Amino acid sequence: MGTVAVSQVKLGDKIAQDVLTPLGSVLFHKGKVITPREYEILQAFLVPTVVIDSPAEKKDADDAVQDKSQEPAKDASVKSGLNEQYDLTVVLLKKVFNQMMSGMALPILELRNQLEMLLAYSHEYKMMTFLPQNVPTEEYLFHKSVMSSLSCYMLAQWNNLPRKDWMQSALAGLLHDIGNAKIDPSILNKPTKLTPAEVEDMKRHTVLGYQLLKNVAGINEGVKLAALQHHERYDASGYPLGVSSEKIHPYAKFVAISDIFNAMIMKRAYRKATSPYLVLEQLLQDSFGKLDPAYVRTFIEKATQFNNGTIVRLNDDRIGEIVFSDRNHPTRPWVSVSGTIVNLVNERQFYIEEVMSKTQS
């Protein structure tokens, strides 16, 4: 490998080390092949030099790719480990809700064992592109809870909670809506907007959830409080008790963020799914008084960190590829559309409507 001036870079050269912007953000990751678009971006950011593979290294890499291409193609219908365990967790949670409706005890050991199997694949989970498809109305709650479990597990790590809190945070995400097992299904699955009386009835799920969990062994107090407090808000405007930030457990703050995000990115009978990028912008607005601002900031930074190369559809239906994410504006990356760079920070009339390269369950 060798360091060369950008003016000497040739089309087809492969980058051997991450290329950084002057502010320290990653512009291109190691392994990126230079095309006219990449060359244009390097010049736009005034990058002076890059490290590229030597011809011999390029040949070895090309040979390895060619060898790999000779391998038998994997069956596209085979589920990934993450998708398989995700589906099994949804099925189990659905069974648990039915048991709780009948007055049975919570099978916490069975839930925990299945959750451990799911979390073993958490490194594959990318919340901006993971989205279950064609979810029936009556199963929406279970999918949202399992995705929230994954999100809370990541939030516990991203915010440097001790390892002992990681599984408990995931359990908080999984069980935060368990009180809905005691809510009338006709209200729970109503395809239209709830009446004020129905809204008040729905709000009871927080207290009901806490009551269902308060005597369960194997979960800590934070998991129980997450069921009670996940609709409480930073400025004390939430429910059921209207407590302010210092009295809200960290797990409940994680769940509040995860619950809003996963609810809005899923399609409902009465509304379309919302772009995950627009949801993150909504979370950012809600962090001023409603949600914990430090946790929201971390959530947004981490959720958008791995998306260079993602294919997206803009709100004017143009299809492009994310080529750069500004860490000061992580919800508004640069998108390359047919070789033209659309800087969503400057062109505010455009935003990402849909992430096209989705991991489907």
VOTORLO-543683 format. One line per 2 residues: number of its first residue (from 1); their letters; for each residue x, y, z of C-alpha. Coordinates in nm, 4 decimals, padded with zeros to 6 digits. Example, Ala and Ser with C-alpha at 12.3 -4.5 7.8 and 13.67 -1.06 7.14 Angstrom:
2
1	AS	01.2300,-00.4500,00.7800 ~ 01.3670,-00.1060,00.7140
! end
This chain:
361
1	MG	00.0000,00.0000,00.0000 ~ 00.1097,00.3584,-00.0471
3	TV	00.0067,00.7169,00.0218 ~ -00.0733,00.9146,-00.2909
5	AV	-00.2027,01.2628,-00.3630 ~ -00.5691,01.2692,-00.4563
7	SQ	-00.4723,01.4169,-00.7942 ~ -00.2789,01.0948,-00.8626
9	VK	-00.5590,00.8577,-00.7660 ~ -00.6859,00.6434,-01.0544
11	LG	-01.0356,00.5140,-01.1096 ~ -01.0504,00.1571,-00.9820
13	DK	-00.7949,00.2145,-00.7039 ~ -00.8952,00.0569,-00.3728
15	IA	-00.8638,00.2555,-00.0492 ~ -00.6434,00.0751,00.2051
17	QD	-00.7181,00.2940,00.5105 ~ -01.0295,00.4838,00.6211
19	VL	-01.0419,00.8341,00.4726 ~ -01.1379,01.1052,00.7228
21	TP	-01.2789,01.4528,00.6736 ~ -01.0933,01.7491,00.8281
23	LG	-01.3352,01.7242,01.1248 ~ -01.2604,01.3578,01.1825
25	SV	-01.5726,01.1931,01.0384 ~ -01.5252,00.8844,00.8216
27	LF	-01.5683,00.9800,00.4562 ~ -01.4844,00.6390,00.3051
29	HK	-01.4128,00.3108,00.4740 ~ -01.1192,00.0858,00.3926
31	GK	-01.1889,-00.1236,00.0822 ~ -01.3842,00.1417,-00.1068
33	VI	-01.3122,00.1406,-00.4800 ~ -01.2653,00.4799,-00.6442
35	TP	-01.5279,00.5647,-00.9056 ~ -01.5990,00.9099,-01.0527
37	RE	-01.8413,00.9734,-00.7664 ~ -01.5835,00.8945,-00.4950
39	YE	-01.3258,01.1081,-00.6729 ~ -01.5715,01.3992,-00.6793
41	IL	-01.6329,01.3653,-00.3057 ~ -01.2599,01.3527,-00.2248
43	QA	-01.2120,01.6777,-00.4141 ~ -01.5181,01.8405,-00.2542
45	FL	-01.3753,01.7724,00.0930 ~ -01.0261,01.8909,-00.0070
47	VP	-00.8731,01.5614,00.1041 ~ -00.4990,01.5922,00.0223
49	TV	-00.3893,01.2270,00.0215 ~ -00.5252,00.8748,00.0519
51	VI	-00.3688,00.5354,00.1147 ~ -00.4373,00.2862,-00.1651
53	DS	-00.3595,-00.0813,-00.2196 ~ -00.0544,-00.1623,-00.4285
55	PA	-00.1202,-00.3453,-00.7592 ~ -00.0075,-00.6772,-00.6043
57	EK	-00.2433,-00.6356,-00.3100 ~ -00.5237,-00.5443,-00.5474
59	KD	-00.4591,-00.8579,-00.7512 ~ -00.4659,-01.0754,-00.4387
61	AD	-00.7909,-00.9159,-00.3299 ~ -00.9412,-00.9562,-00.6779
63	DA	-00.8355,-01.3211,-00.6830 ~ -00.9989,-01.3738,-00.3438
65	VQ	-01.3211,-01.2173,-00.4719 ~ -01.3066,-01.4380,-00.7810
67	DK	-01.2506,-01.7485,-00.5666 ~ -01.5444,-01.6519,-00.3501
69	SQ	-01.7598,-01.6083,-00.6599 ~ -01.6995,-01.9737,-00.7430
71	EP	-01.8598,-02.0807,-00.4137 ~ -02.2148,-02.2149,-00.4308
73	AK	-02.4697,-01.9368,-00.3901 ~ -02.6528,-01.9370,-00.0577
75	DA	-03.0239,-01.9993,-00.0648 ~ -03.1806,-01.6526,-00.0351
77	SV	-03.4830,-01.8052,00.1373 ~ -03.2745,-01.9214,00.4350
79	KS	-03.3308,-01.6890,00.7306 ~ -03.0409,-01.5254,00.9085
81	GL	-02.9811,-01.6177,01.2718 ~ -03.1180,-01.2798,01.3780
83	NE	-03.4390,-01.3156,01.1759 ~ -03.4972,-01.6716,01.2923
85	QY	-03.4570,-01.5868,01.6622 ~ -03.6562,-01.2654,01.6169
87	DL	-03.9523,-01.4617,01.4776 ~ -03.9289,-01.7190,01.7580
89	TV	-03.9276,-01.4385,02.0173 ~ -04.2361,-01.2790,01.8616
91	VL	-04.4196,-01.6150,01.8692 ~ -04.3241,-01.6718,02.2335
93	LK	-04.4287,-01.3203,02.3384 ~ -04.7642,-01.3672,02.1682
95	KV	-04.8135,-01.6912,02.3642 ~ -04.7139,-01.5179,02.6877
97	FN	-04.9686,-01.2377,02.6309 ~ -05.2413,-01.4987,02.5820
99	QM	-05.1342,-01.6722,02.9032 ~ -05.1387,-01.3448,03.0965
101	MS	-05.4896,-01.2706,02.9665 ~ -05.5938,-01.6025,03.1204
103	GM	-05.4399,-01.5164,03.4567 ~ -05.1366,-01.7466,03.4300
105	AL	-04.7958,-01.6583,03.5752 ~ -04.5281,-01.4937,03.3605
107	PI	-04.2852,-01.7652,03.2322 ~ -03.9816,-01.5501,03.2962
109	LE	-03.7252,-01.8294,03.2557 ~ -03.8599,-01.9257,02.9132
111	LR	-03.8646,-01.5599,02.8064 ~ -03.5140,-01.4995,02.9318
113	NQ	-03.3741,-01.8091,02.7585 ~ -03.5296,-01.7104,02.4255
115	LE	-03.4124,-01.3516,02.4679 ~ -03.0567,-01.4720,02.5257
117	ML	-03.0743,-01.6619,02.1958 ~ -03.1968,-01.3500,02.0174
119	LA	-02.9361,-01.1210,02.1726 ~ -02.6592,-01.3557,02.0600
121	YS	-02.7277,-01.2081,01.7138 ~ -02.7625,-00.8450,01.8285
123	HE	-02.4438,-00.7539,01.6368 ~ -02.6456,-00.8125,01.3164
125	YK	-02.9228,-00.5751,01.4231 ~ -02.9242,-00.2421,01.2366
127	MM	-03.2264,-00.0491,01.3564 ~ -03.2372,00.1863,01.0559
129	TF	-03.2871,-00.0990,00.8097 ~ -03.4423,-00.3814,01.0145
131	LP	-03.8168,-00.3851,00.9627 ~ -04.0621,-00.6786,00.9737
133	QN	-04.2930,-00.6883,00.6748 ~ -04.6710,-00.7353,00.6508
135	VP	-04.7340,-00.7364,01.0256 ~ -05.1023,-00.8059,01.1082
137	TE	-05.2670,-00.5458,01.3317 ~ -05.3070,-00.7939,01.6166
139	EY	-04.9316,-00.8719,01.6136 ~ -04.8044,-00.5127,01.5985
141	LF	-04.7523,-00.4938,01.9753 ~ -04.5347,-00.8060,01.9841
143	HK	-04.3084,-00.6913,01.7005 ~ -04.2704,-00.3456,01.8544
145	SV	-04.1771,-00.5013,02.1889 ~ -03.9149,-00.7363,02.0423
147	MS	-03.7563,-00.4545,01.8398 ~ -03.7622,-00.2354,02.1516
149	SL	-03.5874,-00.5140,02.3405 ~ -03.3027,-00.5080,02.0866
151	SC	-03.2912,-00.1268,02.0934 ~ -03.2791,-00.1114,02.4740
153	YM	-03.0036,-00.3741,02.4812 ~ -02.7969,-00.1535,02.2492
155	LA	-02.8789,00.1643,02.4446 ~ -02.7551,00.0062,02.7688
157	QW	-02.4203,-00.0652,02.6036 ~ -02.3942,00.2657,02.4185
159	NN	-02.4502,00.4535,02.7458 ~ -02.1872,00.2473,02.9308
161	LP	-02.4177,00.0758,03.1770 ~ -02.2560,-00.2208,03.3569
163	RK	-02.2861,-00.5565,03.1788 ~ -02.5338,-00.6781,03.4441
165	DW	-02.7789,-00.4148,03.3138 ~ -02.7706,-00.5207,02.9489
167	MQ	-03.0027,-00.8204,02.9741 ~ -03.2284,-00.6402,03.2219
169	SA	-03.2572,-00.3446,02.9813 ~ -03.3542,-00.5881,02.7056
171	LA	-03.6164,-00.7428,02.9336 ~ -03.7486,-00.3927,03.0047
173	GL	-03.7941,-00.3382,02.6316 ~ -03.9570,-00.6781,02.5844
175	LH	-04.2022,-00.6497,02.8762 ~ -04.2815,-00.2780,02.8902
177	DI	-04.6237,-00.3244,02.7285 ~ -04.7203,-00.6434,02.9145
179	GN	-05.0039,-00.4525,03.0841 ~ -05.1817,-00.4447,02.7474
181	AK	-05.2640,-00.8118,02.8054 ~ -05.5276,-00.6788,03.0456
183	ID	-05.6692,-00.4184,02.8043 ~ -05.9796,-00.4932,02.5954
185	PS	-05.8514,-00.6336,02.2599 ~ -06.1156,-00.4330,02.0711
187	IL	-05.9458,-00.1161,02.1957 ~ -05.5953,-00.2535,02.1593
189	NK	-05.6417,-00.3512,01.7933 ~ -05.8828,-00.0785,01.6874
191	PT	-05.7919,00.0212,01.3286 ~ -05.9104,00.3805,01.3705
193	KL	-05.8342,00.6627,01.6121 ~ -05.9293,00.5974,01.9746
195	TP	-06.1952,00.8027,02.1509 ~ -06.0882,01.0079,02.4576
197	AE	-06.2438,00.7422,02.6857 ~ -06.0557,00.4653,02.5041
199	VE	-05.7312,00.6605,02.5327 ~ -05.7780,00.6828,02.9091
201	DM	-05.8429,00.3088,02.9207 ~ -05.5276,00.2419,02.7190
203	KR	-05.3200,00.4496,02.9598 ~ -05.4009,00.1961,03.2330
205	HT	-05.1556,-00.0495,03.0725 ~ -04.8644,00.1158,03.2568
207	VL	-05.0024,00.0508,03.6048 ~ -05.1379,-00.2903,03.5022
209	GY	-04.7964,-00.3843,03.3672 ~ -04.6230,-00.2892,03.6900
211	QL	-04.8755,-00.4917,03.8887 ~ -04.8137,-00.7974,03.6688
213	LK	-04.4358,-00.7702,03.7097 ~ -04.3933,-00.6483,04.0676
215	NV	-04.3693,-00.9960,04.2226 ~ -04.1807,-01.1674,03.9392
217	AG	-03.8398,-01.3047,04.0398 ~ -03.5544,-01.2847,03.7889
219	IN	-03.6140,-00.9239,03.6865 ~ -03.4863,-00.6211,03.8734
221	EG	-03.6805,-00.3155,03.9873 ~ -03.5781,-00.1248,03.6746
223	VK	-03.7672,-00.3685,03.4486 ~ -04.0798,-00.3251,03.6640
225	LA	-04.0437,00.0544,03.6669 ~ -03.9966,00.0580,03.2877
227	AL	-04.3450,-00.0920,03.2516 ~ -04.4811,00.1801,03.4819
229	QH	-04.2774,00.4776,03.3607 ~ -04.2158,00.4419,02.9851
231	HE	-04.4760,00.7112,02.9118 ~ -04.3403,00.9506,03.1748
233	RY	-04.1589,01.2495,03.0271 ~ -03.8503,01.4549,03.1122
235	DA	-04.0590,01.7637,03.1959 ~ -04.3164,01.5713,03.4075
237	SG	-04.5823,01.5958,03.1338 ~ -04.6251,01.2180,03.0979
239	YP	-04.8341,00.9540,03.2711 ~ -04.9397,00.7775,03.4924
241	LG	-04.7763,00.9737,03.7762 ~ -04.6392,01.2847,03.6027
243	VS	-04.2918,01.2444,03.7558 ~ -03.9920,01.4382,03.6225
245	SE	-03.6594,01.3164,03.4882 ~ -03.4711,01.2487,03.8109
247	KI	-03.7433,01.0041,03.9226 ~ -03.7588,00.8121,03.5921
249	HP	-03.5458,00.4958,03.5818 ~ -03.2823,00.4794,03.3017
251	YA	-03.4453,00.1640,03.1598 ~ -03.7733,00.3540,03.1273
253	KF	-03.5916,00.6342,02.9442 ~ -03.4417,00.3760,02.7056
255	VA	-03.7848,00.2240,02.6487 ~ -03.9449,00.5642,02.5838
257	IS	-03.6985,00.6306,02.3002 ~ -03.7172,00.2773,02.1592
259	DI	-04.0963,00.2628,02.1849 ~ -04.1472,00.5844,01.9871
261	FN	-03.8897,00.4904,01.7229 ~ -04.0175,00.1385,01.6606
263	AM	-04.3838,00.2419,01.6702 ~ -04.3374,00.5095,01.4051
265	IM	-04.1275,00.3091,01.1577 ~ -04.3956,00.0364,01.1423
267	KR	-04.6967,00.0579,00.9135 ~ -05.0369,00.0726,01.0852
269	AY	-05.3869,00.0290,00.9482 ~ -05.4548,00.4031,00.9842
271	RK	-05.1184,00.5436,00.8708 ~ -04.8124,00.4693,00.6604
273	AT	-04.4768,00.3770,00.8069 ~ -04.2580,00.6819,00.8742
275	SP	-03.9034,00.7104,00.7436 ~ -03.6575,00.6174,01.0220
277	YL	-03.4661,00.9370,00.9438 ~ -03.7764,01.1503,01.0018
279	VL	-03.8437,00.9574,01.3228 ~ -03.4929,01.0394,01.4461
281	EQ	-03.5570,01.4079,01.3713 ~ -03.8799,01.3818,01.5722
283	LL	-03.6885,01.2225,01.8603 ~ -03.4395,01.5084,01.8461
285	QD	-03.7259,01.7579,01.8796 ~ -03.8747,01.5541,02.1659
287	SF	-03.5415,01.5610,02.3483 ~ -03.6161,01.9256,02.4296
289	GK	-03.8326,01.8601,02.7340 ~ -03.9846,01.5192,02.6604
291	LD	-03.7015,01.2636,02.6308 ~ -03.3588,01.2432,02.7914
293	PA	-03.1419,01.4560,02.5576 ~ -02.8153,01.2691,02.6250
295	YV	-02.9733,00.9287,02.5546 ~ -03.1454,01.0603,02.2404
297	RT	-02.8211,01.2074,02.1093 ~ -02.6395,00.8778,02.1609
299	FI	-02.9254,00.6843,02.0004 ~ -02.9175,00.9012,01.6877
301	EK	-02.5384,00.9021,01.6564 ~ -02.5102,00.5244,01.6918
303	AT	-02.8143,00.4378,01.4812 ~ -02.6841,00.6363,01.1829
305	QF	-02.3200,00.5388,01.2180 ~ -02.3111,00.2434,00.9804
307	NN	-02.5181,00.3633,00.6866 ~ -02.2707,00.4707,00.4169
309	GT	-02.3582,00.2667,00.1088 ~ -02.7244,00.2285,00.2069
311	IV	-02.9686,00.2681,-00.0830 ~ -03.2469,00.5147,-00.0029
313	RL	-03.5469,00.6819,-00.1670 ~ -03.5862,01.0563,-00.1220
315	ND	-03.9245,01.2234,-00.0742 ~ -03.9279,01.3219,-00.4445
317	DR	-03.8903,00.9512,-00.5345 ~ -03.5294,00.9743,-00.6491
319	IG	-03.3179,00.6703,-00.5578 ~ -02.9648,00.7245,-00.4306
321	EI	-02.6868,00.5963,-00.2088 ~ -02.5708,00.7456,00.1204
323	VF	-02.2074,00.8438,00.0689 ~ -02.1332,01.0581,00.3741
325	SD	-02.2879,01.1235,00.7148 ~ -02.2016,01.4483,00.8927
327	RN	-02.1823,01.3683,01.2644 ~ -02.3246,01.7140,01.3422
329	HP	-02.6312,01.6337,01.1260 ~ -02.6579,01.2529,01.1358
331	TR	-03.0182,01.2419,01.0103 ~ -02.9270,01.4404,00.6979
333	PW	-02.6483,01.2623,00.5111 ~ -02.5115,01.3224,00.1625
335	VS	-02.6906,01.1122,-00.0979 ~ -02.5478,01.0376,-00.4421
337	VS	-02.8247,01.0367,-00.7053 ~ -02.7022,00.9369,-01.0526
339	GT	-02.3627,01.0867,-00.9758 ~ -02.5006,01.4118,-00.8293
341	IV	-02.4505,01.4770,-00.4583 ~ -02.7627,01.5874,-00.2696
343	NL	-02.6549,01.7437,00.0606 ~ -02.9631,01.7071,00.2797
345	VN	-02.8217,01.9496,00.5363 ~ -02.8378,02.2334,00.2847
347	ER	-03.1330,02.1124,00.0757 ~ -03.3860,02.0966,00.3587
349	QF	-03.6820,02.0441,00.1255 ~ -03.5574,01.6897,00.0680
351	YI	-03.5324,01.4074,00.3179 ~ -03.4975,01.0296,00.3150
353	EE	-03.8462,00.8837,00.2721 ~ -03.7500,00.5164,00.2739
355	VM	-03.4477,00.2984,00.3395 ~ -03.4472,00.0592,00.0441
357	SK	-03.1854,-00.1976,00.1471 ~ -03.3869,-00.3509,00.4311
359	TQ	-03.3247,-00.6566,00.6426 ~ -03.6610,-00.8240,00.6264
361	S	-03.8026,-01.0580,00.8850
! end
